[in-house]
Amino acid sequence: MSEPLFHKITPRAIKVWQWGNSIGNLFYFMIPAGYALFFGLEQFHFWMVLFLTIMFLIIWILSIVLMPYLLWKNWRYAVDEKEIDLKRGVIVKTRTLIPLSRVQHVDTRQGPLLRWYGLSSVTISTAATTHEIPALDTVIADRVRRQISTYARLAEEDV
């Protein structure tokens, strides 16, 4: 059996994930602030607050600079007449095969950041769970949604 033709998601996904991570991970800085408010800033607590702040700053910067690129680099998807194949993961690599006979419905989604960059995500629902192909160009996302829907109808007729 041959390897399916995998597609990459658009490089603009990196910008969307950078913005999402920069905004979403800001709440981690409330941990050192809360620690400082609760314990004060005496000698030991000052160093603890400083340590926590630096640690969260490093994590925040990595989540903006490095992680979106690594996620984009490792995301692949393929759609054929029998199944949908999703490959993703930076540290833990995950490969998901979704038989088209199990697909119940397919949606496209756009949040504010995705809309700003002209992107959409395709969500594939089965009886067990929902899978997502993130950050595709809106035109490509509509094409993938229609393709999956057509293949799912054909797979349903074969059963």
C-alpha atoms as one frame of an Amber mdcrd trajectory, in Angstrom:
protein
   0.000   0.000   0.000   1.436   3.388  -0.976   1.896   6.325   1.372  -0.884
   8.923   0.940  -0.127  12.372  -0.449   0.234  14.565   2.632  -0.482  18.290
   2.595   0.956  20.939   4.899  -1.078  23.643   6.522  -0.390  27.235   5.522
   2.646  29.047   6.992   0.292  31.841   8.117  -0.777  29.425  10.870   2.482
  30.323  12.629   1.349  33.950  13.047  -2.088  32.896  14.297  -0.556  30.542
  16.863   1.972  33.195  17.915  -0.795  35.711  18.605  -2.945  33.095  20.333
  -0.074  31.956  22.562   1.062  35.488  23.376  -2.423  36.443  24.561  -3.434
  33.089  26.026  -0.297  32.502  28.078  -0.231  35.937  29.708  -2.275  34.638
  32.644   0.772  32.636  33.815   2.272  35.931  34.991  -0.532  36.171  37.538
   1.076  33.287  39.458   4.163  35.258  40.574   2.003  38.354  41.107  -0.401
  36.370  43.299   2.520  34.835  45.173   3.925  38.318  45.830   0.559  39.621
  47.027  -0.008  36.621  49.296   3.473  36.283  50.836   4.908  39.772  50.377
   8.371  40.524  49.071  10.692  39.690  51.964  14.115  38.253  51.149  13.133
  34.648  50.278   9.834  35.568  48.679  11.462  38.243  46.512  13.799  35.633
  45.015  10.943  33.170  44.574   8.855  35.796  42.745  11.866  36.719  40.600
  12.534  33.044  39.787   8.889  32.391  38.876   8.704  35.537  36.748  11.846
  34.632  34.790  10.718  31.029  34.372   7.297  32.069  33.035   8.893  34.723
  30.809  11.118  32.079  29.198   8.159  29.727  28.721   6.069  32.589  27.296
   8.798  33.566  24.803   9.302  29.939  23.715   5.545  29.526  23.240   5.583
  32.514  20.897   8.859  32.040  19.023   9.557  28.295  18.868   6.400  26.244
  19.440   4.223  27.642  16.603   6.992  26.950  14.087   7.511  23.396  15.363
   3.754  22.725  15.319   3.467  24.001  11.756   6.510  22.007  10.638   5.047
  18.741  11.972   1.382  19.091  10.905   0.319  17.020   7.847  -3.007  15.781
   6.548  -4.196  13.573   3.703  -7.692  12.842   2.450  -8.497   9.974   0.102
 -11.536   7.850  -0.775 -11.170   5.577   2.264  -9.764   7.624   5.144  -8.445
  10.866   6.529  -4.865  10.703   7.783  -3.648  13.288  10.326   0.007  13.522
  11.422   1.033  15.947  14.136   3.138  16.397  17.239   6.422  17.911  18.315
   7.568  15.733  21.193   4.906  13.034  20.984   4.124  12.210  17.349   0.491
  11.273  16.734  -0.981   9.761  13.603  -4.756   9.468  13.374  -6.585   7.510
  10.686 -10.277   8.343  10.405 -12.281   5.938   8.222 -14.667   7.939   6.051
 -17.452   5.481   6.864 -17.271   6.792  10.479 -17.554  10.498   9.624 -20.861
  11.978  10.784 -20.374  15.579   9.713 -17.691  18.066   8.695 -17.550  21.760
   9.605 -15.317  24.727   8.936 -14.622  27.129  11.798 -13.158  30.607  12.033
 -12.280  32.479  15.173 -11.301  36.157  15.138  -7.583  35.491  14.599  -8.198
  32.934  11.862 -10.610  35.317  10.143  -8.054  38.150  10.340  -5.501  35.981
   8.484  -8.042  34.506   6.026  -7.841  31.006   7.503 -10.314  28.355   8.635
 -10.131  25.062  10.506 -11.888  21.915   9.358 -13.510  19.846  12.117 -14.406
  16.224  11.453 -16.945  14.653  13.805 -17.307  10.935  14.369 -19.445   9.115
  16.919 -16.497   8.966  19.318 -14.809  12.362  19.002 -14.011  15.417  16.919
 -10.790  15.891  14.962  -9.438  19.131  13.540  -7.258  20.189  10.643  -6.166
  23.654  11.818  -5.426  26.865   9.936  -6.069  26.138   6.278  -6.683  28.868
   3.714 -10.435  29.472   3.703 -10.802  28.354   0.075  -8.782  25.184   0.711
 -10.728  24.499   3.932 -14.018  24.668   2.000 -12.583  22.383  -0.676 -11.358
  19.872   1.940 -14.743  19.989   3.717 -16.603  19.287   0.460 -14.134  16.535
  -0.483 -14.532  14.798   2.893 -18.302  15.158   2.711 -18.419  13.644  -0.788
 -16.117  10.765   0.144 -18.105  10.125   3.349 -21.357   9.905   1.354 -19.737
   7.459  -1.067 -18.369   5.387   1.827 -21.829   5.358   3.437 -23.407   4.082
   0.207 -20.839   1.268   0.018 -21.713   0.007   3.502
